[in-house]
Amino acid sequence: MKNLVPFLILLLLAGAVACVSSSPKEGVLSADEPITISPPRTDLAPGFQTYTLNSEEDQQIKVASGTVIDIPAGSFVTQDGQTVTGPVQIKYREYHTAWDVLLSGIPMHAQNGDQRGWFQTAGMMEIQGFQNEQEIMIAPGKALQVAMASYVGAASGQDSAVSDGYNLYQLDENNQWQNLQPALAVAKAQEEVTEIEIPKRPVRPRKVQNPDRLFKLAVNKRKFPELSVYQDVSWEVGNILEGDQRFKDNPELIFGQMWDNASIVRARQDQSNYRLQVQNGQFTLKMEAVPVFEAGSYQQAMAAFEAKEAEIAQLMVLREQEMARVEAEASLVRSFSISSFGTYNCDRFYRVTPAQQVIADFSFGTEENPYAEIDKVYLVIPDQQAVITYQKNSGWNGWKNLKFSPSERNYLLAMLPNKEVAVFGPEDFASADIGESYTFAMRASGQQVNSAEELLALVK
């Protein structure tokens, strides 16, 4: 479904964008140091999804999250300004959780006048364009229309955009955050759900057990679809439930009579037993009966049964996928247009409230502290979609100025050189007596972490 491609270190060439709170102001957000995109582990960075499109026709990209990107015909040019024709490849990925942000390596800090801090995201996306493995650009005067999925925020209705403190920012060619506009939240239109009907399961064919108690009966297969695998239905009679005593005493007499009327009903929900009623001018009998196959047709019936079971299993998978698709879609979108490829992010400043500041140090698993060369620790706040990077020998975001909110669910993470991960999780915060200064004893994973899924399993 998704085509993942290797992480491409092309972001500094493409430009980038982000969304932040406080009152929207036009201008540039700058940082104390050059802003670079640096994933903590490039092998864990989220992969791109690739879409191949005809550049000469209007196109639309739909993402599983609910994001929609509309691309007008003739939107692209080469690096030297020539109009692009024919197929192009659009590479796209988006980030919604704090763990997504962590693994992306996209910087989430900035300064606006005397306000300096870290962003919490309401959704971030990267988009790039290529033709024949060469970068292309969005043509002058053209723009792609984006309705980006957002899992956080508030909206009053589908036709009412709400400002909930998130703004749209762009990381420009000078690696500065450029404030573009408020990132308004709008309730997303409900997607139509594809109804997938699951037919009744067929009855597993059974072999004849008592050949002396068989008779044929034509069955209405619309009324009894579970019997559709039975081409020639034979019925094996069991106990006589109601009727003349002579038949109860001598069941073989049933097969010496001419019956001109018969009906059948299901006896149980498992559809393995039925109640058969037969009549003629003199007698009415009700008896247990099961559909059976004689040796010559049993294998054919089993093949039909297994094919029907496989069809039902496939339909159930499709229905589960449809339910998962609907569940995965965000309830909000934030709409904007873009005139260049890059990274787009809807953020606001994360306010650490209440805040506890600590002169921090870290150990990473043993008394000898073999990972003394580690100089970066990440504070991940999943419920706020925020990641704060603390560096060993830095100023305002240094280890000596670590700040966290005790009321939040906090994780401290460090990437160890051997592909292990060291963690100080919420249960560690809860039991620790953290004062003005504190050494955080990080717990090494004890095994390599080789995927984003393994990282999430470790912390959750």
N, C-alpha and C positions, 0 to 999 in steps of 0.2 A: 504494500500500500504506500509506504513512504520509501523514497530512495535516499538513503543516507550516504553522504559523500564525506571524504576526509576533511578535517577542520582546515580551513584555508586562512592563512595569515595574510589576508588582503584588506583587512578592515581599515588600516591606516590610510590606504589609498582611496577607499570608498567614501570616507566621511561617516559620521554617526549621529544619532539623535536620541534625546531623552525627555521625559515629562515630570516636573517638580512642584511642590506646594508653595505656600505663602502667596501674597498677592502677586498676580502675574505682572512682570515688568519686562519691557523690551530691553535687550542688552546681552552682554556676555557674562557667563559665570566662569571664573578662573580658579585654578587650584594652585597650591603652594609649589607644586612640582609638575613637570610635564605629565600630561595624562596619556597613559599608554594602555593598550589592551593586552593583558597578560594572564591567560588562564593558569590557575594553580597547577593543573595537569592537562597538557594539550590532548592526551589520549582520552580524557574524560569529558572534553568539551562537547556540547550537544552538536549533532550532525545537521547538515542542511537537507531539506527536501528539494528535489529538482523537478521543475516543470518545463516541458518543452512546448513552446507556443509558436504560432504563426504570427510574425511581427506585422504582417500586412492586413490583419483583421482584428477587430475588437475582440479582446480576450478577457476572461475572468478566472481568477484563481480562488478556489474555495479550500480552506484549511479545516482540519478536523475540529479545531477549537471553535469554529464559527467565524473566523476571520475571512473577509472577502476583499479581494484586490481587483479593481477594474482597470484594464489597460487598453487605452484607445489604440486604434491602428496607427502605425507610423510613429510610435513613441520613442524609437531608439536610434542612436547614431553611433558610429565608431569613434575611437579616440581622436581621430583627425577630422571628425565632423561629417563624415559621409553617412547618408541615410542607410539604415540597416534594412535588408529585405530577407525574406525566407525565415526559417526556423531559428529561434533563440532559446537559450536555457536560462530560466530564472531560478536562482537558488535562494531559498527562504528558510528561516527558522525563527522561532519566537520563544520568549522566556516569560514565565508567569509566577514561578515560585522563587523563594530565596535560594533554594538549592540550584535552580536553573541559573540564577544570577551569579552565584558563587563559581560554578563551573565555566561560565562564559568568560570570566576574566575581565568583563567590561567594567571600567572604573565607575564607582557610584558616589564619588565625593566631589564637592564644588564649593565655591565661595561667591556670595552675592553681597558686595559691599562689605559690611562687617559681619555678615551672616555666613558661617562656614559650617558645613556638616555633611551628612550622608543621606542618600536618597532611599526612599522605599518605593517600590514599583507597583504600578497598576497594569503592567504589561509592556513588554519590550520586544522588538523585532529587528532582524537583520535581513536585508534584501540585496542581492547582487545580480548582475546581468552579464551573460557571455554569449558569444557566437564563435564556434570553432575554437573554443578554449581561450579566446581573446576577450578582455573586458570591453563591454559596451557601456554607453551612458544614456540617460534620459535626454531626449532632444530638447533644445531650447524652445520654450513656449508650450511644452507638453508637461503633463503631470499624471501620475497614477493616483487613483482614488482608493483610499484604504479605510475599511471599517474593521479595526483591530479588536479582537476579542479581549474582554477584560473581566477578570473574576473577582475584582474588588471594587468598591465604590458604591454609589447610590444613583438611582435614576427614578423619576416619577412616572414615566410612561414612554411608550414607543415613539410618540411624537414630541416629547419634551426633553430637551437636553439640560443636564444639570451640571453646574460647576461644583465639584466636590474637592477642590484644592489641588488637583493634579494638572500639571502643565506639560506641554510638549517642548522638548529641547533637542538641539542638534549639536553633535560633536563635529565641529567644522574642520577645514583642512589645516587649521592652526592648533588643533587639539584643544579647543576651547568650547565650553558648553554655550550654545546659542539658543536663547529663549525665543520660541516661535509663536506659541499661542496657548490658551487654555485647552486642556484635553477634556472636553465635555463628555459625560457619560449619558448614553441613551439605551433604553431597554431594547434588547434585540427581539426582532419579530420571531415568533415561535415557528420553528421548522416543522414542516409536515412529516409525520411519522409514517413510514411505509409499513402497512399491515401485512404480516406474513402469516397465513393460516397454516396451522399444522394439522394434517389429516389424522384420523384415528389410527392407532397402531393395529396392524393385522394380527390375526390369531396365528400363533406358531403351529404349523402343520403337525398332526399326530398320526402315527401309524395305527392301523387296525389292530385291536387287541382281541376282539371276539368276532370272527367272520360270520358266525351264524346269526348275528343280531344287527345286520346292516340293511339299510334301504336308501334309495335315492330320493332327493327332494329338491325341486327347483327353488332357488333363493333369489329374492329381490335384492340385488346388490347395491342399489341406491339406499335402501332402508338399512342394509347391513353392510356398510363399506368395509368393515374389518374382514369380511369374508371374500373380498375381491380377488384374493390370490387363489381361491378355489374354483377351478374350471369345472370339474365334475365333483359335486359335493356328495359324499357318502356320509350317512349318519349312523353312528353306533348307539343303540338304545341302552340306557341304563335302567334305573329303577322305575317301576310304574307308580306314579304318584296318585292319580285319580282314574277311576274307571271300573268296569265290570270286574268282579273278583276273579272270574275265570282267566282273564289276561294276566292278573297279578300272580295267579298260581301257575300259569303256563305261558310265559312271555313269548314262546315260539309261535303261539296262535296269532300274534300280531302280523306275522309275515305271511299268513295264509289268507288274509283279508284284503279286499279292494277298498282303499281309502280314497274318497273323492274330494276331501277338503283337509288342508293342513295349514297350521300357522306355527310360528316360532318366536320366542321372546328370549332376551338375555336373562340369564339367571343371576349373574354376578357382574360386578364392575370390571373384573379382570377379563371378561369376555371369553373365558375358557370353557364355560358350561352354558347350556341353553335349556329351555323348557319347550318341548314339542307337544303340540296338540293336534290329534288327527280325528277325523269324523267320517262316518258313513251314515246310512239311513238308520242303523240300529245302535251304534255305539259311539261314545266319545271317550277318548283316552288322553291323559296328560302324563308325560314321562320325561325323564332326564335324557339328554342326547348330546353328543359331542361330534363335531365334524372330524372326519378321519380320511386318511389316504391309504389306498392299497399299495402294495410294494411297487408296482409299475409306475405310479405317478407321484410317489412321495418325494423323490429327488428333484423333480421339476417344480413341485410345490415349494420345497425348501428354497430353491433358487429364487423363485418369485418373492417369497417372504423376505429373504435377505436383501434383495434389491429394494423392496419397499421400505425396509428398516433403514437402509443406507440413505434413501431419499429423505425420510423423515429426519434423520440425524443431520443431514446437510441443511434442511430448512430450519432446524432448531439453531444451528450455528449462525445462519443468516439473521435469524430473529434476534439472537443475543448480540450480534455485531450492530444491528440497527439500534437496539436499546442502548448499547455502549456509545454509539455515535451521538445519540440525542443527549445522553447524560454528560458526555465530554464537552459539549458546546457551552460556552459561557453565556450568561444571561444578559450581559452588557456588551456594548461596543463603543469604541472611541474613534471618531471619524476625522480624517484629515487627508490632505493631498501632499504628495512628495514630488519634487522636481529633480532629485538626485538619488542615486542608490546610497545605502549606508545603514546605520543602526538607529532605530527610532524607539524612544522609551518614554513612557508616561510615568512621571515620578512626582513626589513631593518630599520635602525634607522630613526625615524621621526624627521625631522628638523623643529623646530618652527620658521618660517620665514614669515614676520618680527615678532619679538618677543616682547611682552609687559610683563614685570614682575611686580607682584603685591604682596604687603604684605596683604594677604587676611584673611578675617573672614567671617562667614556665620551666617545668621538667617534662621529659618525654618518655618515661617508662622505666628508667633505671637510675640508681644513685650516681653512676658515673656520667649520666646524661650524654650518651654518645652522639646525640643530634644537636650539639651546641651550635652547629652552623646554621640551624633554622632561624630565620630572621623575620618570619611573617606568620601571624596567627589571625584567623578569621572568626569574627563573632557573627553567628547566623541567628536571626530572629525570624523563624518561619511564619509566625502569625502576623508579622508586619511586612512580609516580603522584603526584608532588608538584610544587607550584608555589610559589615564594617571591617575594614582591613587594618590591623594594628601591626606596625613594623618595629623591629627591635631598637634601631637607632634613628628614630625620627622625632619630629616635634609634636605637633598637636594630635597626631594619630599614632603616637609611639606607645610602647608597652607601659611606660610610666604614667600615661594618661588614659588608661583603659576605663571606659565608662559603660555601664549596663544598667538595665532596669530589673530589679529583683522580682517585679510582678510579671515579667515576660517569661516565655519558654525559650531559654537561651542555650546555644551550643557554641563552644569554642572548638575550632578545628585547626589542625596543622598537617600539612602534607609532608610525610617523611621520605627520605631519599630512596628507600627500598620499595616504594609503591604502597607502603602501609599508610594508614591515617591515624592520627592521634586525636582523641576526643575528650572533652570535658562537657558532659551533658546536663540536662535539667535536673536529674537526680543528684548529680555532683554539686550543682549550685545550691540545691535545697539543703544538703547536709553539710556544706562547707561553712566555716566561721570566717567569712571574708571581712577583713578590716581595712585600714588605710593602705596597708601593703600586704601582698599575698602572693605566694607561689602556687600557681595552678598545676597540679599533678595530672598531666594529660595521660590518658589510657591509650596505649598503642593497640591497633586492631589485631596484631598477632598474625596477620596474614595479608597478602597483597589484596588491594582493592583495584579491580581491573575494569570496572564499568560504573556508570552512574547508578545503575540498579543496585549494585553491591554496596555503594556508598549509602544509598537510602536505606537499605536493609540494615546496615551497621548502625546508623543513627536512630532508626525507628524501632 
